[in-house]
Amino acid sequence: MFRFDDLAGLCQRLEQIPVLAGECTSEHDLDAVCEAEAQILLSLAALRARSIGDLASKAEILVARLTGDGTDAELCSGEAALLRSMLRDLRALARSA
């Protein structure tokens, strides 16, 4: 079990979702993984960032999901570039904070 108020733990859990989905042997298993993914995302959305680093972590998830596979999920190239730029800037701010 994982805590729904632990940003790092939720991020780590979310990274495991593709592996878990790949191991599914039935539609029921895949539905359970999709439900877990949705719950994790909702929990991340509900968590308040306590630092710029937390905010960067949340942005990193969004950027990866929207631009990670090269399809840019219905984003134009400028929107995808802007998201990546915002993440870069957040990371830089987090390192300097």
PDB file as gemmi writes it, atoms N, CA and C in Angstrom:
CRYST1    1.000    1.000    1.000  90.00  90.00  90.00 P 1                      
ATOM      1  N   MET A   1       0.841  -1.185   0.000  1.00  0.00           N  
ATOM      2  CA  MET A   1       0.000   0.000   0.000  1.00  0.00           C  
ATOM      3  C   MET A   1       0.884   1.246   0.000  1.00  0.00           C  
ATOM      4  N   PHE A   2       0.394   2.307  -0.562  1.00  0.00           N  
ATOM      5  CA  PHE A   2       1.150   3.535  -0.594  1.00  0.00           C  
ATOM      6  C   PHE A   2       0.308   4.667  -0.032  1.00  0.00           C  
ATOM      7  N   ARG A   3       0.994   5.701   0.393  1.00  0.00           N  
ATOM      8  CA  ARG A   3       0.311   6.866   0.960  1.00  0.00           C  
ATOM      9  C   ARG A   3      -0.116   7.798  -0.159  1.00  0.00           C  
ATOM     10  N   PHE A   4      -1.300   8.379  -0.006  1.00  0.00           N  
ATOM     11  CA  PHE A   4      -1.814   9.304  -1.003  1.00  0.00           C  
ATOM     12  C   PHE A   4      -1.370  10.736  -0.743  1.00  0.00           C  
ATOM     13  N   ASP A   5      -0.522  10.940   0.281  1.00  0.00           N  
ATOM     14  CA  ASP A   5      -0.040  12.288   0.579  1.00  0.00           C  
ATOM     15  C   ASP A   5       1.473  12.396   0.438  1.00  0.00           C  
ATOM     16  N   ASP A   6       2.075  11.445  -0.244  1.00  0.00           N  
ATOM     17  CA  ASP A   6       3.525  11.396  -0.430  1.00  0.00           C  
ATOM     18  C   ASP A   6       3.839  11.599  -1.907  1.00  0.00           C  
ATOM     19  N   LEU A   7       4.258  12.805  -2.259  1.00  0.00           N  
ATOM     20  CA  LEU A   7       4.498  13.148  -3.660  1.00  0.00           C  
ATOM     21  C   LEU A   7       5.517  12.213  -4.311  1.00  0.00           C  
ATOM     22  N   ALA A   8       6.644  12.024  -3.656  1.00  0.00           N  
ATOM     23  CA  ALA A   8       7.689  11.164  -4.239  1.00  0.00           C  
ATOM     24  C   ALA A   8       7.187   9.738  -4.421  1.00  0.00           C  
ATOM     25  N   GLY A   9       6.470   9.236  -3.437  1.00  0.00           N  
ATOM     26  CA  GLY A   9       5.928   7.878  -3.525  1.00  0.00           C  
ATOM     27  C   GLY A   9       4.912   7.732  -4.642  1.00  0.00           C  
ATOM     28  N   LEU A  10       4.047   8.730  -4.789  1.00  0.00           N  
ATOM     29  CA  LEU A  10       3.060   8.689  -5.864  1.00  0.00           C  
ATOM     30  C   LEU A  10       3.735   8.762  -7.232  1.00  0.00           C  
ATOM     31  N   CYS A  11       4.751   9.605  -7.356  1.00  0.00           N  
ATOM     32  CA  CYS A  11       5.491   9.703  -8.618  1.00  0.00           C  
ATOM     33  C   CYS A  11       6.149   8.369  -8.958  1.00  0.00           C  
ATOM     34  N   GLN A  12       6.731   7.757  -7.965  1.00  0.00           N  
ATOM     35  CA  GLN A  12       7.391   6.466  -8.160  1.00  0.00           C  
ATOM     36  C   GLN A  12       6.371   5.404  -8.574  1.00  0.00           C  
ATOM     37  N   ARG A  13       5.229   5.428  -7.910  1.00  0.00           N  
ATOM     38  CA  ARG A  13       4.172   4.464  -8.221  1.00  0.00           C  
ATOM     39  C   ARG A  13       3.668   4.662  -9.652  1.00  0.00           C  
ATOM     40  N   LEU A  14       3.525   5.915 -10.059  1.00  0.00           N  
ATOM     41  CA  LEU A  14       3.047   6.209 -11.407  1.00  0.00           C  
ATOM     42  C   LEU A  14       4.026   5.705 -12.464  1.00  0.00           C  
ATOM     43  N   GLU A  15       5.316   5.780 -12.172  1.00  0.00           N  
ATOM     44  CA  GLU A  15       6.329   5.288 -13.109  1.00  0.00           C  
ATOM     45  C   GLU A  15       6.222   3.781 -13.323  1.00  0.00           C  
ATOM     46  N   GLN A  16       5.657   3.074 -12.367  1.00  0.00           N  
ATOM     47  CA  GLN A  16       5.522   1.618 -12.456  1.00  0.00           C  
ATOM     48  C   GLN A  16       4.316   1.179 -13.287  1.00  0.00           C  
ATOM     49  N   ILE A  17       3.403   2.093 -13.563  1.00  0.00           N  
ATOM     50  CA  ILE A  17       2.164   1.743 -14.258  1.00  0.00           C  
ATOM     51  C   ILE A  17       2.411   1.071 -15.613  1.00  0.00           C  
ATOM     52  N   PRO A  18       3.298   1.600 -16.486  1.00  0.00           N  
ATOM     53  CA  PRO A  18       3.511   0.911 -17.767  1.00  0.00           C  
ATOM     54  C   PRO A  18       4.004  -0.528 -17.602  1.00  0.00           C  
ATOM     55  N   VAL A  19       4.841  -0.759 -16.613  1.00  0.00           N  
ATOM     56  CA  VAL A  19       5.336  -2.117 -16.363  1.00  0.00           C  
ATOM     57  C   VAL A  19       4.185  -3.012 -15.929  1.00  0.00           C  
ATOM     58  N   LEU A  20       3.384  -2.506 -14.996  1.00  0.00           N  
ATOM     59  CA  LEU A  20       2.235  -3.283 -14.520  1.00  0.00           C  
ATOM     60  C   LEU A  20       1.256  -3.562 -15.651  1.00  0.00           C  
ATOM     61  N   ALA A  21       1.009  -2.570 -16.491  1.00  0.00           N  
ATOM     62  CA  ALA A  21       0.087  -2.759 -17.616  1.00  0.00           C  
ATOM     63  C   ALA A  21       0.619  -3.825 -18.571  1.00  0.00           C  
ATOM     64  N   GLY A  22       1.923  -3.818 -18.780  1.00  0.00           N  
ATOM     65  CA  GLY A  22       2.527  -4.812 -19.669  1.00  0.00           C  
ATOM     66  C   GLY A  22       2.460  -6.227 -19.130  1.00  0.00           C  
ATOM     67  N   GLU A  23       2.323  -6.364 -17.824  1.00  0.00           N  
ATOM     68  CA  GLU A  23       2.254  -7.677 -17.202  1.00  0.00           C  
ATOM     69  C   GLU A  23       0.828  -8.208 -17.084  1.00  0.00           C  
ATOM     70  N   CYS A  24      -0.150  -7.422 -17.456  1.00  0.00           N  
ATOM     71  CA  CYS A  24      -1.542  -7.835 -17.332  1.00  0.00           C  
ATOM     72  C   CYS A  24      -1.842  -9.002 -18.262  1.00  0.00           C  
ATOM     73  N   THR A  25      -2.580  -9.950 -17.725  1.00  0.00           N  
ATOM     74  CA  THR A  25      -2.945 -11.122 -18.515  1.00  0.00           C  
ATOM     75  C   THR A  25      -4.440 -11.189 -18.812  1.00  0.00           C  
ATOM     76  N   SER A  26      -5.190 -10.209 -18.314  1.00  0.00           N  
ATOM     77  CA  SER A  26      -6.627 -10.182 -18.585  1.00  0.00           C  
ATOM     78  C   SER A  26      -7.116  -8.739 -18.622  1.00  0.00           C  
ATOM     79  N   GLU A  27      -8.277  -8.569 -19.199  1.00  0.00           N  
ATOM     80  CA  GLU A  27      -8.893  -7.236 -19.233  1.00  0.00           C  
ATOM     81  C   GLU A  27      -9.175  -6.747 -17.819  1.00  0.00           C  
ATOM     82  N   HIS A  28      -9.544  -7.659 -16.938  1.00  0.00           N  
ATOM     83  CA  HIS A  28      -9.819  -7.296 -15.541  1.00  0.00           C  
ATOM     84  C   HIS A  28      -8.565  -6.728 -14.883  1.00  0.00           C  
ATOM     85  N   ASP A  29      -7.428  -7.368 -15.111  1.00  0.00           N  
ATOM     86  CA  ASP A  29      -6.159  -6.876 -14.569  1.00  0.00           C  
ATOM     87  C   ASP A  29      -5.831  -5.489 -15.124  1.00  0.00           C  
ATOM     88  N   LEU A  30      -6.024  -5.321 -16.426  1.00  0.00           N  
ATOM     89  CA  LEU A  30      -5.724  -4.041 -17.055  1.00  0.00           C  
ATOM     90  C   LEU A  30      -6.653  -2.946 -16.526  1.00  0.00           C  
ATOM     91  N   ASP A  31      -7.916  -3.287 -16.322  1.00  0.00           N  
ATOM     92  CA  ASP A  31      -8.855  -2.318 -15.743  1.00  0.00           C  
ATOM     93  C   ASP A  31      -8.399  -1.885 -14.351  1.00  0.00           C  
ATOM     94  N   ALA A  32      -7.905  -2.822 -13.572  1.00  0.00           N  
ATOM     95  CA  ALA A  32      -7.430  -2.498 -12.220  1.00  0.00           C  
ATOM     96  C   ALA A  32      -6.215  -1.576 -12.276  1.00  0.00           C  
ATOM     97  N   VAL A  33      -5.313  -1.819 -13.214  1.00  0.00           N  
ATOM     98  CA  VAL A  33      -4.135  -0.964 -13.368  1.00  0.00           C  
ATOM     99  C   VAL A  33      -4.561   0.436 -13.814  1.00  0.00           C  
ATOM    100  N   CYS A  34      -5.497   0.519 -14.748  1.00  0.00           N  
ATOM    101  CA  CYS A  34      -5.993   1.825 -15.206  1.00  0.00           C  
ATOM    102  C   CYS A  34      -6.674   2.574 -14.067  1.00  0.00           C  
ATOM    103  N   GLU A  35      -7.405   1.878 -13.242  1.00  0.00           N  
ATOM    104  CA  GLU A  35      -8.058   2.504 -12.084  1.00  0.00           C  
ATOM    105  C   GLU A  35      -7.010   3.007 -11.090  1.00  0.00           C  
ATOM    106  N   ALA A  36      -5.974   2.221 -10.866  1.00  0.00           N  
ATOM    107  CA  ALA A  36      -4.891   2.646  -9.970  1.00  0.00           C  
ATOM    108  C   ALA A  36      -4.206   3.888 -10.520  1.00  0.00           C  
ATOM    109  N   GLU A  37      -3.967   3.903 -11.831  1.00  0.00           N  
ATOM    110  CA  GLU A  37      -3.337   5.062 -12.460  1.00  0.00           C  
ATOM    111  C   GLU A  37      -4.203   6.311 -12.278  1.00  0.00           C  
ATOM    112  N   ALA A  38      -5.489   6.172 -12.497  1.00  0.00           N  
ATOM    113  CA  ALA A  38      -6.401   7.314 -12.336  1.00  0.00           C  
ATOM    114  C   ALA A  38      -6.396   7.809 -10.893  1.00  0.00           C  
ATOM    115  N   GLN A  39      -6.377   6.887  -9.944  1.00  0.00           N  
ATOM    116  CA  GLN A  39      -6.363   7.265  -8.528  1.00  0.00           C  
ATOM    117  C   GLN A  39      -5.065   7.995  -8.165  1.00  0.00           C  
ATOM    118  N   ILE A  40      -3.963   7.528  -8.682  1.00  0.00           N  
ATOM    119  CA  ILE A  40      -2.674   8.169  -8.420  1.00  0.00           C  
ATOM    120  C   ILE A  40      -2.666   9.584  -8.993  1.00  0.00           C  
ATOM    121  N   LEU A  41      -3.147   9.743 -10.227  1.00  0.00           N  
ATOM    122  CA  LEU A  41      -3.177  11.064 -10.847  1.00  0.00           C  
ATOM    123  C   LEU A  41      -4.078  12.024 -10.068  1.00  0.00           C  
ATOM    124  N   LEU A  42      -5.229  11.534  -9.624  1.00  0.00           N  
ATOM    125  CA  LEU A  42      -6.122  12.378  -8.819  1.00  0.00           C  
ATOM    126  C   LEU A  42      -5.469  12.760  -7.497  1.00  0.00           C  
ATOM    127  N   SER A  43      -4.753  11.831  -6.902  1.00  0.00           N  
ATOM    128  CA  SER A  43      -4.059  12.117  -5.645  1.00  0.00           C  
ATOM    129  C   SER A  43      -2.960  13.149  -5.854  1.00  0.00           C  
ATOM    130  N   LEU A  44      -2.228  13.023  -6.950  1.00  0.00           N  
ATOM    131  CA  LEU A  44      -1.194  14.013  -7.266  1.00  0.00           C  
ATOM    132  C   LEU A  44      -1.813  15.387  -7.490  1.00  0.00           C  
ATOM    133  N   ALA A  45      -2.942  15.423  -8.153  1.00  0.00           N  
ATOM    134  CA  ALA A  45      -3.610  16.699  -8.412  1.00  0.00           C  
ATOM    135  C   ALA A  45      -4.085  17.344  -7.107  1.00  0.00           C  
ATOM    136  N   ALA A  46      -4.488  16.538  -6.151  1.00  0.00           N  
ATOM    137  CA  ALA A  46      -4.996  17.062  -4.885  1.00  0.00           C  
ATOM    138  C   ALA A  46      -3.883  17.557  -3.963  1.00  0.00           C  
ATOM    139  N   LEU A  47      -2.683  17.010  -4.127  1.00  0.00           N  
ATOM    140  CA  LEU A  47      -1.566  17.412  -3.268  1.00  0.00           C  
ATOM    141  C   LEU A  47      -1.107  18.828  -3.583  1.00  0.00           C  
ATOM    142  N   ARG A  48      -0.865  19.592  -2.567  1.00  0.00           N  
ATOM    143  CA  ARG A  48      -0.302  20.931  -2.760  1.00  0.00           C  
ATOM    144  C   ARG A  48       1.219  20.820  -2.770  1.00  0.00           C  
ATOM    145  N   ALA A  49       1.827  21.498  -3.719  1.00  0.00           N  
ATOM    146  CA  ALA A  49       3.287  21.545  -3.767  1.00  0.00           C  
ATOM    147  C   ALA A  49       3.778  22.355  -2.577  1.00  0.00           C  
ATOM    148  N   ARG A  50       4.791  21.830  -1.888  1.00  0.00           N  
ATOM    149  CA  ARG A  50       5.372  22.527  -0.737  1.00  0.00           C  
ATOM    150  C   ARG A  50       6.650  23.259  -1.093  1.00  0.00           C  
ATOM    151  N   SER A  51       7.097  23.039  -2.319  1.00  0.00           N  
ATOM    152  CA  SER A  51       8.338  23.682  -2.764  1.00  0.00           C  
ATOM    153  C   SER A  51       8.317  23.781  -4.282  1.00  0.00           C  
ATOM    154  N   ILE A  52       9.272  24.525  -4.798  1.00  0.00           N  
ATOM    155  CA  ILE A  52       9.410  24.599  -6.251  1.00  0.00           C  
ATOM    156  C   ILE A  52       9.774  23.214  -6.802  1.00  0.00           C  
ATOM    157  N   GLY A  53      10.539  22.447  -6.029  1.00  0.00           N  
ATOM    158  CA  GLY A  53      10.895  21.093  -6.449  1.00  0.00           C  
ATOM    159  C   GLY A  53       9.666  20.206  -6.594  1.00  0.00           C  
ATOM    160  N   ASP A  54       8.732  20.336  -5.657  1.00  0.00           N  
ATOM    161  CA  ASP A  54       7.479  19.572  -5.758  1.00  0.00           C  
ATOM    162  C   ASP A  54       6.710  19.976  -7.011  1.00  0.00           C  
ATOM    163  N   LEU A  55       6.646  21.265  -7.251  1.00  0.00           N  
ATOM    164  CA  LEU A  55       5.949  21.761  -8.433  1.00  0.00           C  
ATOM    165  C   LEU A  55       6.618  21.245  -9.707  1.00  0.00           C  
ATOM    166  N   ALA A  56       7.945  21.231  -9.712  1.00  0.00           N  
ATOM    167  CA  ALA A  56       8.681  20.704 -10.870  1.00  0.00           C  
ATOM    168  C   ALA A  56       8.380  19.220 -11.068  1.00  0.00           C  
ATOM    169  N   SER A  57       8.273  18.463  -9.987  1.00  0.00           N  
ATOM    170  CA  SER A  57       7.954  17.034 -10.096  1.00  0.00           C  
ATOM    171  C   SER A  57       6.579  16.823 -10.714  1.00  0.00           C  
ATOM    172  N   LYS A  58       5.608  17.619 -10.272  1.00  0.00           N  
ATOM    173  CA  LYS A  58       4.262  17.503 -10.830  1.00  0.00           C  
ATOM    174  C   LYS A  58       4.257  17.904 -12.305  1.00  0.00           C  
ATOM    175  N   ALA A  59       4.979  18.970 -12.645  1.00  0.00           N  
ATOM    176  CA  ALA A  59       5.056  19.404 -14.039  1.00  0.00           C  
ATOM    177  C   ALA A  59       5.741  18.353 -14.899  1.00  0.00           C  
ATOM    178  N   GLU A  60       6.758  17.709 -14.340  1.00  0.00           N  
ATOM    179  CA  GLU A  60       7.488  16.681 -15.081  1.00  0.00           C  
ATOM    180  C   GLU A  60       6.560  15.541 -15.492  1.00  0.00           C  
ATOM    181  N   ILE A  61       5.674  15.163 -14.600  1.00  0.00           N  
ATOM    182  CA  ILE A  61       4.710  14.105 -14.919  1.00  0.00           C  
ATOM    183  C   ILE A  61       3.814  14.534 -16.072  1.00  0.00           C  
ATOM    184  N   LEU A  62       3.289  15.729 -15.981  1.00  0.00           N  
ATOM    185  CA  LEU A  62       2.398  16.224 -17.027  1.00  0.00           C  
ATOM    186  C   LEU A  62       3.112  16.334 -18.369  1.00  0.00           C  
ATOM    187  N   VAL A  63       4.306  16.893 -18.361  1.00  0.00           N  
ATOM    188  CA  VAL A  63       5.070  17.038 -19.601  1.00  0.00           C  
ATOM    189  C   VAL A  63       5.371  15.675 -20.200  1.00  0.00           C  
ATOM    190  N   ALA A  64       5.780  14.730 -19.378  1.00  0.00           N  
ATOM    191  CA  ALA A  64       6.091  13.384 -19.878  1.00  0.00           C  
ATOM    192  C   ALA A  64       4.868  12.726 -20.489  1.00  0.00           C  
ATOM    193  N   ARG A  65       3.726  12.893 -19.844  1.00  0.00           N  
ATOM    194  CA  ARG A  65       2.503  12.264 -20.344  1.00  0.00           C  
ATOM    195  C   ARG A  65       2.011  12.924 -21.629  1.00  0.00           C  
ATOM    196  N   LEU A  66       2.206  14.218 -21.762  1.00  0.00           N  
ATOM    197  CA  LEU A  66       1.711  14.923 -22.942  1.00  0.00           C  
ATOM    198  C   LEU A  66       2.681  14.918 -24.108  1.00  0.00           C  
ATOM    199  N   THR A  67       3.960  14.756 -23.842  1.00  0.00           N  
ATOM    200  CA  THR A  67       4.953  14.850 -24.919  1.00  0.00           C  
ATOM    201  C   THR A  67       5.895  13.664 -24.980  1.00  0.00           C  
ATOM    202  N   GLY A  68       5.760  12.700 -24.090  1.00  0.00           N  
ATOM    203  CA  GLY A  68       6.758  11.654 -23.922  1.00  0.00           C  
ATOM    204  C   GLY A  68       6.917  10.678 -25.056  1.00  0.00           C  
ATOM    205  N   ASP A  69       5.851  10.350 -25.762  1.00  0.00           N  
ATOM    206  CA  ASP A  69       5.985   9.308 -26.770  1.00  0.00           C  
ATOM    207  C   ASP A  69       6.183   9.864 -28.181  1.00  0.00           C  
ATOM    208  N   GLY A  70       6.404  11.152 -28.270  1.00  0.00           N  
ATOM    209  CA  GLY A  70       6.669  11.756 -29.568  1.00  0.00           C  
ATOM    210  C   GLY A  70       5.418  12.181 -30.320  1.00  0.00           C  
ATOM    211  N   THR A  71       4.245  11.796 -29.837  1.00  0.00           N  
ATOM    212  CA  THR A  71       3.020  12.174 -30.532  1.00  0.00           C  
ATOM    213  C   THR A  71       2.509  13.527 -30.070  1.00  0.00           C  
ATOM    214  N   ASP A  72       3.000  14.016 -28.956  1.00  0.00           N  
ATOM    215  CA  ASP A  72       2.616  15.296 -28.375  1.00  0.00           C  
ATOM    216  C   ASP A  72       1.118  15.420 -28.152  1.00  0.00           C  
ATOM    217  N   ALA A  73       0.427  14.309 -27.976  1.00  0.00           N  
ATOM    218  CA  ALA A  73      -0.956  14.217 -27.519  1.00  0.00           C  
ATOM    219  C   ALA A  73      -1.842  15.390 -27.950  1.00  0.00           C  
ATOM    220  N   GLU A  74      -1.942  15.592 -29.232  1.00  0.00           N  
ATOM    221  CA  GLU A  74      -2.803  16.643 -29.760  1.00  0.00           C  
ATOM    222  C   GLU A  74      -2.266  18.050 -29.501  1.00  0.00           C  
ATOM    223  N   LEU A  75      -1.031  18.158 -29.063  1.00  0.00           N  
ATOM    224  CA  LEU A  75      -0.426  19.466 -28.863  1.00  0.00           C  
ATOM    225  C   LEU A  75       0.284  19.888 -30.138  1.00  0.00           C  
ATOM    226  N   CYS A  76       0.219  21.164 -30.446  1.00  0.00           N  
ATOM    227  CA  CYS A  76       1.028  21.635 -31.570  1.00  0.00           C  
ATOM    228  C   CYS A  76       2.482  21.696 -31.089  1.00  0.00           C  
ATOM    229  N   SER A  77       3.397  21.794 -32.002  1.00  0.00           N  
ATOM    230  CA  SER A  77       4.815  21.757 -31.629  1.00  0.00           C  
ATOM    231  C   SER A  77       5.181  22.914 -30.703  1.00  0.00           C  
ATOM    232  N   GLY A  78       4.554  24.055 -30.880  1.00  0.00           N  
ATOM    233  CA  GLY A  78       4.827  25.193 -30.006  1.00  0.00           C  
ATOM    234  C   GLY A  78       4.360  24.950 -28.582  1.00  0.00           C  
ATOM    235  N   GLU A  79       3.181  24.337 -28.424  1.00  0.00           N  
ATOM    236  CA  GLU A  79       2.675  24.022 -27.082  1.00  0.00           C  
ATOM    237  C   GLU A  79       3.579  23.017 -26.384  1.00  0.00           C  
ATOM    238  N   ALA A  80       3.995  21.999 -27.112  1.00  0.00           N  
ATOM    239  CA  ALA A  80       4.889  20.993 -26.534  1.00  0.00           C  
ATOM    240  C   ALA A  80       6.216  21.631 -26.135  1.00  0.00           C  
ATOM    241  N   ALA A  81       6.736  22.499 -26.989  1.00  0.00           N  
ATOM    242  CA  ALA A  81       7.999  23.179 -26.683  1.00  0.00           C  
ATOM    243  C   ALA A  81       7.845  24.078 -25.461  1.00  0.00           C  
ATOM    244  N   LEU A  82       6.705  24.753 -25.346  1.00  0.00           N  
ATOM    245  CA  LEU A  82       6.458  25.612 -24.195  1.00  0.00           C  
ATOM    246  C   LEU A  82       6.395  24.798 -22.905  1.00  0.00           C  
ATOM    247  N   LEU A  83       5.729  23.665 -22.941  1.00  0.00           N  
ATOM    248  CA  LEU A  83       5.683  22.805 -21.753  1.00  0.00           C  
ATOM    249  C   LEU A  83       7.075  22.341 -21.354  1.00  0.00           C  
ATOM    250  N   ARG A  84       7.854  21.903 -22.327  1.00  0.00           N  
ATOM    251  CA  ARG A  84       9.216  21.451 -22.022  1.00  0.00           C  
ATOM    252  C   ARG A  84      10.059  22.597 -21.460  1.00  0.00           C  
ATOM    253  N   SER A  85       9.877  23.794 -22.004  1.00  0.00           N  
ATOM    254  CA  SER A  85      10.608  24.964 -21.537  1.00  0.00           C  
ATOM    255  C   SER A  85      10.227  25.310 -20.098  1.00  0.00           C  
ATOM    256  N   MET A  86       8.933  25.252 -19.797  1.00  0.00           N  
ATOM    257  CA  MET A  86       8.478  25.526 -18.427  1.00  0.00           C  
ATOM    258  C   MET A  86       9.084  24.523 -17.447  1.00  0.00           C  
ATOM    259  N   LEU A  87       9.118  23.258 -17.839  1.00  0.00           N  
ATOM    260  CA  LEU A  87       9.707  22.244 -16.970  1.00  0.00           C  
ATOM    261  C   LEU A  87      11.190  22.510 -16.766  1.00  0.00           C  
ATOM    262  N   ARG A  88      11.895  22.849 -17.825  1.00  0.00           N  
ATOM    263  CA  ARG A  88      13.324  23.167 -17.718  1.00  0.00           C  
ATOM    264  C   ARG A  88      13.543  24.316 -16.735  1.00  0.00           C  
ATOM    265  N   ASP A  89      12.722  25.350 -16.882  1.00  0.00           N  
ATOM    266  CA  ASP A  89      12.854  26.517 -15.994  1.00  0.00           C  
ATOM    267  C   ASP A  89      12.515  26.172 -14.547  1.00  0.00           C  
ATOM    268  N   LEU A  90      11.477  25.367 -14.345  1.00  0.00           N  
ATOM    269  CA  LEU A  90      11.121  24.945 -12.980  1.00  0.00           C  
ATOM    270  C   LEU A  90      12.246  24.147 -12.333  1.00  0.00           C  
ATOM    271  N   ARG A  91      12.820  23.243 -13.115  1.00  0.00           N  
ATOM    272  CA  ARG A  91      13.947  22.464 -12.584  1.00  0.00           C  
ATOM    273  C   ARG A  91      15.109  23.369 -12.184  1.00  0.00           C  
ATOM    274  N   ALA A  92      15.412  24.346 -13.036  1.00  0.00           N  
ATOM    275  CA  ALA A  92      16.507  25.276 -12.735  1.00  0.00           C  
ATOM    276  C   ALA A  92      16.200  26.079 -11.469  1.00  0.00           C  
ATOM    277  N   LEU A  93      14.984  26.553 -11.328  1.00  0.00           N  
ATOM    278  CA  LEU A  93      14.593  27.278 -10.135  1.00  0.00           C  
ATOM    279  C   LEU A  93      14.677  26.391  -8.888  1.00  0.00           C  
ATOM    280  N   ALA A  94      14.266  25.142  -9.033  1.00  0.00           N  
ATOM    281  CA  ALA A  94      14.317  24.209  -7.900  1.00  0.00           C  
ATOM    282  C   ALA A  94      15.763  23.964  -7.453  1.00  0.00           C  
ATOM    283  N   ARG A  95      16.665  23.852  -8.414  1.00  0.00           N  
ATOM    284  CA  ARG A  95      18.078  23.631  -8.071  1.00  0.00           C  
ATOM    285  C   ARG A  95      18.684  24.851  -7.374  1.00  0.00           C  
ATOM    286  N   SER A  96      18.224  26.035  -7.766  1.00  0.00           N  
ATOM    287  CA  SER A  96      18.814  27.246  -7.180  1.00  0.00           C  
ATOM    288  C   SER A  96      18.133  27.674  -5.897  1.00  0.00           C  
ATOM    289  N   ALA A  97      17.023  27.062  -5.570  1.00  0.00           N  
ATOM    290  CA  ALA A  97      16.283  27.454  -4.351  1.00  0.00           C  
ATOM    291  C   ALA A  97      16.951  26.923  -3.093  1.00  0.00           C  
TER     292      ALA A  97                                                      
END                                                                             
